[in-house]
Amino acid sequence: MRWIGLDEAGLGPNLGPLVMTATVWETPLAWWSSTTQAQFPQSLNAASNTFWASQSSAITQTTSRDETRLHIADSKAVYSTSRGLGSLAASVHGLLHVWHAGTDSPCKNLPASIRDLVDLVEQSSPAKHQTSEIIEPWFADLKAISLPGQPLTPVQESAISNWLNVCHEAQIELTAIHSRVVMTPEFNRRVKSTGNKSTAVSEVAFELMQQAVQQVLAIDPAAPILLLSDQHGGRKNYEALLANYFPDVWWKTLPASGEGRYYLAENILASFAPRSESYLPVAAASLICKYLRECCMHAFNRWWLQQLPQIQPTQGYPQDARRFRAEIVEYCQKHQLEEDLWWRCK
């Protein structure tokens, strides 16, 4: 059984990229109980509980001061500016090691720089960013910037090693990580093309879903797939988007469960539900998204500190972004850095 979990980071800021990630996992089919379609949400939750339980000796959804397991959960629970990047970086490196250990993994070398990481997770994306195509000067030399949050502590390294053993024993593989780092110029083009932010973001999400599903089916056309995503803003219906991005299959709308929306097409069950980070593949995607965005903001702030040594770093969220904008606008005008290059239109 394949699980595809999708999440994003950076939807609300005015500065920096929007990042989306899909993680693809293979687990025993026996975890899925045979039920009627009306009971699929309950079966999904039961399989998710089994997934977490199978990993409980190596990873935890909560953490404590003396915890020796990796913290795998919604990125908001793992990372905060007060705690720093250490725990988030360790969790993401754990995921990269699990991916690297896969039988046919394309992850042959673990990344050392931000450029290496972006290239690795975007390698199968049709919109992969080549260095020469990046026109934002703060992202032009990512190869020279080491991954923040390093080095790992001995406890974190031991936890990663333990997780590899647990995955092997439970017959679990992380088979793919697909990410899209949507830089500001592309974000603005998409919003202007579609007319609104919500549609533009859904386009990126469904392009990523389509890519992940196609890769799975190319290897095993009969593979049962659980496609898991949080809801896209206030969107309640996904039939039109599913039909557009998966035109070769017929989607059946299943009974809603709470706020969740569920759809079935042959061997694919698609779930769009609030708090989907409760599913391990979505939590993993959340962590990778957040770390990628933090890496990009690290590079962004590093470049601006070189130009304006007195400027305070920013995470790009609206209130502080307006402060940062006021401090750089004169420099940008002087050096012909158009606002559309660095400031999101929505």
C-alpha positions as CSV (number, residue, x, y, z in Angstrom):
1,M,0.0,0.0,0.0
2,R,1.3,3.5,-0.9
3,W,0.7,6.6,1.2
4,I,1.1,10.0,-0.4
5,G,1.0,12.8,2.2
6,L,1.0,16.5,1.0
7,D,1.6,19.7,2.9
8,E,2.8,23.3,2.5
9,A,4.8,26.0,4.3
10,G,4.8,29.7,3.6
11,L,1.3,30.2,2.5
12,G,0.8,33.4,4.6
13,P,4.0,35.4,4.3
14,N,4.7,38.3,2.0
15,L,8.4,37.5,1.6
16,G,10.1,34.2,0.7
17,P,9.0,31.1,-1.2
18,L,5.9,29.0,-0.9
19,V,7.0,25.4,-0.4
20,M,5.0,22.2,-1.1
21,T,6.0,18.6,-0.5
22,A,4.6,15.2,-1.1
23,T,6.2,12.2,0.7
24,V,5.5,8.7,-0.6
25,W,5.6,5.7,1.7
26,E,5.1,1.9,1.2
27,T,3.6,-0.1,4.0
28,P,2.1,-3.6,4.4
29,L,-1.3,-3.9,2.7
30,A,-2.6,-5.9,5.7
31,W,-2.9,-2.6,7.6
32,W,-6.0,-1.8,5.6
33,S,-9.1,-3.5,6.9
34,S,-11.7,-4.7,4.4
35,T,-14.7,-2.4,4.8
36,T,-17.5,-0.8,2.9
37,Q,-16.8,2.6,1.2
38,A,-18.8,4.4,3.8
39,Q,-16.3,3.2,6.4
40,F,-13.2,4.2,4.5
41,P,-12.5,7.2,6.8
42,Q,-12.5,4.9,9.9
43,S,-10.2,2.4,8.0
44,L,-7.9,5.2,7.1
45,N,-7.6,6.4,10.8
46,A,-7.1,2.8,11.9
47,A,-4.3,2.3,9.4
48,S,-2.7,5.6,10.4
49,N,-2.7,4.5,14.0
50,T,-1.0,1.3,13.0
51,F,1.6,3.3,11.1
52,W,2.5,5.4,14.1
53,A,2.5,2.4,16.4
54,S,4.9,0.5,14.2
55,Q,7.4,3.4,14.5
56,S,6.8,4.3,18.2
57,S,10.2,3.0,19.4
58,A,12.0,5.4,17.0
59,I,9.8,8.5,16.6
60,T,7.4,10.4,18.7
61,Q,4.6,13.0,18.1
62,T,5.4,14.7,21.4
63,T,8.7,15.4,23.0
64,S,10.3,16.0,26.3
65,R,13.7,17.2,27.7
66,D,15.2,13.7,27.9
67,E,13.6,12.3,24.7
68,T,15.9,10.1,22.6
69,R,13.5,9.5,19.7
70,L,13.1,11.8,16.7
71,H,10.2,14.3,16.8
72,I,8.0,13.6,13.8
73,A,4.8,15.7,13.9
74,D,3.3,18.8,12.4
75,S,6.2,21.3,11.9
76,K,4.5,23.8,14.1
77,A,5.0,21.4,17.0
78,V,8.6,20.6,16.1
79,Y,9.9,24.1,15.3
80,S,9.7,27.5,16.8
81,T,12.0,30.5,16.6
82,S,12.7,30.3,20.3
83,R,13.8,26.6,20.1
84,G,15.9,27.1,17.0
85,L,16.4,24.8,14.0
86,G,18.1,21.9,15.8
87,S,15.1,19.6,16.3
88,L,13.6,20.4,12.9
89,A,16.9,19.8,11.1
90,A,17.3,16.4,12.9
91,S,13.8,15.3,11.9
92,V,14.4,16.2,8.3
93,H,17.8,14.5,8.2
94,G,16.1,11.4,9.7
95,L,13.6,11.5,6.8
96,L,16.4,11.9,4.3
97,H,18.3,8.9,5.7
98,V,15.2,6.8,5.6
99,W,14.7,7.8,2.0
100,H,18.4,7.2,1.2
101,A,18.1,3.7,2.7
102,G,15.4,2.6,0.3
103,T,15.9,-0.3,-2.1
104,D,15.6,1.7,-5.2
105,S,16.0,5.2,-3.8
106,P,17.1,8.0,-6.1
107,C,18.6,9.7,-3.0
108,K,22.1,8.4,-3.5
109,N,24.0,11.2,-1.7
110,L,22.8,13.2,1.3
111,P,22.8,16.9,0.8
112,A,25.5,19.2,2.3
113,S,24.3,22.6,1.1
114,I,20.9,24.3,0.6
115,R,21.3,24.0,-3.2
116,D,22.0,20.2,-2.8
117,L,18.8,19.8,-0.8
118,V,16.6,21.8,-3.2
119,D,18.0,19.9,-6.2
120,L,17.5,16.6,-4.4
121,V,13.8,17.1,-3.6
122,E,12.9,18.8,-6.8
123,Q,14.9,16.4,-9.0
124,S,11.8,14.8,-10.6
125,S,9.7,18.0,-10.8
126,P,8.9,19.3,-14.3
127,A,9.4,22.8,-12.8
128,K,12.8,22.1,-11.2
129,H,14.8,25.2,-10.6
130,Q,18.1,25.4,-12.4
131,T,20.6,27.8,-10.7
132,S,20.8,29.9,-13.9
133,E,17.0,30.4,-13.8
134,I,16.9,31.8,-10.3
135,I,16.7,35.6,-10.7
136,E,16.4,36.5,-7.0
137,P,20.0,37.4,-6.1
138,W,19.7,36.1,-2.5
139,F,19.1,32.6,-3.9
140,A,21.8,32.7,-6.6
141,D,24.6,31.0,-4.6
142,L,22.8,28.4,-2.5
143,K,25.6,25.9,-3.2
144,A,27.9,27.9,-1.0
145,I,25.5,27.9,2.0
146,S,25.6,24.9,4.4
147,L,22.4,23.5,5.7
148,P,21.4,25.3,8.9
149,G,20.8,23.4,12.1
150,Q,23.9,21.3,11.8
151,P,25.7,19.4,13.1
152,L,23.5,16.7,14.6
153,T,24.1,15.7,18.2
154,P,25.2,12.1,19.0
155,V,21.7,11.5,20.4
156,Q,20.1,12.6,17.2
157,E,22.5,10.5,15.1
158,S,21.7,7.5,17.2
159,A,17.9,8.2,16.9
160,I,18.2,8.3,13.1
161,S,20.1,5.0,13.1
162,N,17.4,3.4,15.3
163,W,14.7,4.7,12.9
164,L,16.4,3.0,10.0
165,N,16.3,-0.3,11.8
166,V,12.7,0.1,12.9
167,C,11.6,0.9,9.3
168,H,13.4,-2.2,8.0
169,E,11.8,-4.5,10.6
170,A,8.3,-3.1,9.9
171,Q,8.8,-3.4,6.1
172,I,8.3,0.4,5.6
173,E,10.0,2.4,3.0
174,L,10.0,6.1,2.2
175,T,10.1,5.8,-1.5
176,A,10.0,9.4,-2.7
177,I,10.1,13.0,-1.7
178,H,8.7,15.5,-4.2
179,S,8.9,19.2,-3.4
180,R,8.2,22.5,-5.2
181,V,9.9,25.6,-4.0
182,V,7.7,28.4,-5.6
183,M,9.8,31.5,-5.7
184,T,8.2,34.9,-5.5
185,P,8.2,35.8,-9.2
186,E,6.5,32.4,-10.1
187,F,4.0,32.9,-7.2
188,N,3.1,36.3,-8.5
189,R,2.7,35.0,-12.1
190,R,0.4,32.2,-10.9
191,V,-1.8,34.5,-8.8
192,K,-2.1,37.0,-11.7
193,S,-2.8,34.2,-14.2
194,T,-5.5,32.5,-12.1
195,G,-7.0,35.7,-10.6
196,N,-6.7,34.6,-6.9
197,K,-4.3,33.1,-4.4
198,S,-6.4,30.1,-3.5
199,T,-6.6,28.7,-7.1
200,A,-2.9,29.4,-7.7
201,V,-2.0,27.4,-4.6
202,S,-4.3,24.5,-5.5
203,E,-2.7,24.3,-8.9
204,V,0.7,23.8,-7.4
205,A,-0.7,21.2,-4.9
206,F,-2.4,19.2,-7.6
207,E,0.6,19.3,-9.9
208,L,2.6,17.8,-7.1
209,M,-0.1,15.1,-6.4
210,Q,-0.3,14.2,-10.0
211,Q,3.5,13.8,-10.2
212,A,3.6,11.6,-7.2
213,V,0.7,9.4,-8.2
214,Q,2.0,9.0,-11.8
215,Q,5.4,7.9,-10.4
216,V,3.8,5.2,-8.2
217,L,1.5,3.9,-11.0
218,A,4.4,3.8,-13.4
219,I,6.1,1.3,-11.1
220,D,3.0,-0.6,-10.0
221,P,-0.3,0.2,-11.9
222,A,-2.4,-1.8,-9.4
223,A,-0.9,-0.2,-6.3
224,P,-3.5,0.9,-3.7
225,I,-2.9,4.5,-3.0
226,L,-4.0,6.7,-0.1
227,L,-3.7,10.4,-1.2
228,L,-3.7,12.6,1.9
229,S,-3.9,16.4,2.1
230,D,-5.1,19.1,4.4
231,Q,-7.9,21.2,3.0
232,H,-7.0,24.1,0.8
233,G,-8.1,27.2,2.7
234,G,-11.9,27.3,2.7
235,R,-12.3,24.9,-0.3
236,K,-14.9,22.2,0.4
237,N,-15.2,20.4,-2.9
238,Y,-12.4,18.9,-4.9
239,E,-14.2,17.0,-7.7
240,A,-13.3,19.5,-10.4
241,L,-9.7,19.6,-9.5
242,L,-9.4,15.8,-9.3
243,A,-11.1,15.4,-12.7
244,N,-8.8,18.0,-14.2
245,Y,-5.5,16.5,-13.0
246,F,-6.5,12.9,-13.2
247,P,-8.7,12.8,-16.3
248,D,-8.2,9.1,-17.1
249,V,-10.1,7.9,-14.0
250,W,-13.7,8.4,-12.7
251,W,-13.9,9.8,-9.2
252,K,-16.7,8.9,-6.9
253,T,-17.6,11.2,-4.0
254,L,-17.8,9.3,-0.8
255,P,-19.9,10.3,2.3
256,A,-18.3,13.2,4.2
257,S,-17.0,12.5,7.7
258,G,-17.0,15.6,9.8
259,E,-15.1,18.3,7.9
260,G,-13.2,15.7,5.8
261,R,-14.0,15.2,2.1
262,Y,-13.2,11.8,0.5
263,Y,-13.0,10.6,-3.1
264,L,-12.4,7.2,-4.7
265,A,-11.1,6.3,-8.1
266,E,-10.3,2.7,-8.9
267,N,-7.4,2.1,-6.5
268,I,-6.9,5.6,-5.2
269,L,-8.6,7.0,-2.0
270,A,-8.1,10.8,-1.8
271,S,-8.7,12.5,1.6
272,F,-8.9,16.3,2.1
273,A,-9.4,16.9,5.8
274,P,-8.3,19.4,8.5
275,R,-5.4,18.5,10.7
276,S,-4.1,15.9,8.2
277,E,-0.7,16.3,9.9
278,S,-2.1,13.5,12.2
279,Y,-1.1,11.2,9.3
280,L,2.6,10.4,9.4
281,P,3.2,11.0,5.6
282,V,1.6,14.5,5.9
283,A,3.6,15.3,9.1
284,A,6.8,14.3,7.2
285,A,5.8,16.6,4.3
286,S,5.1,19.4,6.8
287,L,8.6,19.0,8.3
288,I,10.4,19.0,4.9
289,C,8.4,22.0,3.7
290,K,9.2,24.0,6.8
291,Y,12.9,23.2,6.7
292,L,13.2,24.1,3.0
293,R,11.5,27.4,3.7
294,E,13.7,28.1,6.7
295,C,16.7,27.3,4.6
296,C,15.6,29.8,1.9
297,M,14.9,32.5,4.5
298,H,18.3,31.8,6.0
299,A,19.8,32.5,2.6
300,F,17.5,35.6,2.1
301,N,18.5,37.2,5.4
302,R,22.2,36.3,4.9
303,W,22.2,38.2,1.6
304,W,20.4,41.2,3.0
305,L,22.8,41.4,6.0
306,Q,25.6,41.6,3.5
307,Q,24.0,44.6,1.8
308,L,22.5,46.4,4.8
309,P,24.5,45.3,7.9
310,Q,22.1,47.0,10.4
311,I,19.0,45.3,9.1
312,Q,17.2,42.8,11.4
313,P,16.3,39.4,9.9
314,T,12.7,38.5,9.0
315,Q,10.7,35.4,8.6
316,G,8.5,37.2,6.0
317,Y,5.2,37.2,7.9
318,P,2.9,40.2,7.2
319,Q,3.6,42.5,10.2
320,D,7.3,42.1,10.2
321,A,7.4,41.9,6.4
322,R,6.1,45.4,6.2
323,R,8.9,46.6,8.5
324,F,11.5,44.8,6.4
325,R,10.0,46.2,3.2
326,A,10.2,49.7,4.4
327,E,13.9,49.2,5.2
328,I,14.9,47.7,1.9
329,V,12.7,49.7,-0.6
330,E,15.3,52.4,-1.1
331,Y,18.1,49.9,-1.8
332,C,15.8,48.0,-4.2
333,Q,14.9,51.1,-6.1
334,K,18.6,52.1,-6.4
335,H,19.6,48.7,-7.6
336,Q,16.6,48.1,-9.9
337,L,15.2,45.2,-7.9
338,E,11.6,45.3,-9.0
339,E,9.0,44.8,-6.2
340,D,7.5,41.8,-8.1
341,L,10.8,40.0,-7.7
342,W,10.6,39.9,-3.9
343,W,7.2,41.0,-2.6
344,R,4.1,38.8,-3.0
345,C,1.1,40.4,-4.7
346,K,-1.2,38.4,-2.3
